[in-house]
Amino acid sequence: MINWILWLILGAIAGYLARIILGRGAAAWWQDVLFGALGAVLGGYIAVSLGLGAITGFNLYSLLVAVFGAIVLLLLLDLVRRSLK
């Protein structure tokens, strides 16, 4: 149970940092958690594919991978939104 809470906190931090890096406005806390958690999955997949290693625990590397994944996810969302206009 504690691990889930820690991963949700990591997801929230990653989503928040990704949003700040991209210069986004304020978002709801659950959006930060969602994009951070999905970003961690995407970032982990990309990191493993590039031979950089997997997310191994609750550490700085995991946070960086999650932030990177969240940034990629937000940029992909922008592309989808633009194509629908």
HUSULHU-V256265 format. One record per pair of residues at least 12 apart in sequence whose C-alpha atoms are under 10 Angstrom apart, sorted by the first residue. I is the first residue (numbers start at 1). J is the second residue. Records with the same first field share a line. If there is no record, write none. Layout:
I=J ; J
This chain:
3=57 ; 58
6=58
7=33 ; 36 ; 37 ; 40 ; 57 ; 58 ; 63
8=30 ; 32 ; 33 ; 34 ; 36 ; 37
9=32 ; 33 ; 36 ; 37
10=32 ; 33 ; 36 ; 37 ; 40 ; 58 ; 59 ; 60 ; 62 ; 63 ; 66 ; 67
11=30 ; 31 ; 32 ; 33 ; 34 ; 35 ; 36 ; 37 ; 38 ; 39 ; 40 ; 63 ; 66 ; 67 ; 70
12=29 ; 30 ; 31 ; 32 ; 33 ; 34 ; 35 ; 36 ; 37 ; 66 ; 67
13=29 ; 32 ; 33 ; 35 ; 36 ; 37 ; 63 ; 66 ; 67
14=32 ; 33 ; 34 ; 35 ; 36 ; 37 ; 39 ; 40 ; 62 ; 63 ; 64 ; 65 ; 66 ; 67 ; 68 ; 69 ; 70 ; 71
15=27 ; 29 ; 30 ; 31 ; 32 ; 33 ; 34 ; 35 ; 36 ; 37 ; 38 ; 39 ; 40 ; 63 ; 66 ; 67 ; 68 ; 69 ; 70 ; 71 ; 74
16=28 ; 29 ; 31 ; 32 ; 33 ; 35 ; 36 ; 67 ; 70
17=32 ; 36 ; 63 ; 64 ; 66 ; 67 ; 68 ; 70 ; 71
18=32 ; 35 ; 36 ; 39 ; 64 ; 66 ; 67 ; 68 ; 69 ; 70 ; 71 ; 72 ; 73 ; 74
19=32 ; 35 ; 36 ; 67 ; 70 ; 71 ; 74
20=71
21=67 ; 71
22=71 ; 74 ; 75
24=74
32=70
34=70
35=66 ; 67 ; 69 ; 70 ; 71 ; 72 ; 73 ; 74
36=63 ; 65 ; 66 ; 67 ; 68 ; 69 ; 70 ; 71 ; 73
37=66 ; 67 ; 69 ; 70
38=66 ; 69 ; 70 ; 73
39=65 ; 66 ; 67 ; 68 ; 69 ; 70 ; 71 ; 72 ; 73 ; 74
40=55 ; 62 ; 63 ; 64 ; 65 ; 66 ; 67 ; 68 ; 69 ; 70 ; 73
41=55 ; 65 ; 66 ; 69 ; 70
42=65 ; 66 ; 68 ; 69 ; 70 ; 72 ; 73
43=55 ; 62 ; 63 ; 64 ; 65 ; 66 ; 67 ; 68 ; 69 ; 70 ; 71 ; 72 ; 73
44=56 ; 62 ; 65 ; 66 ; 68 ; 69
45=65 ; 69
46=65 ; 68 ; 69
47=65 ; 68 ; 69
52=65
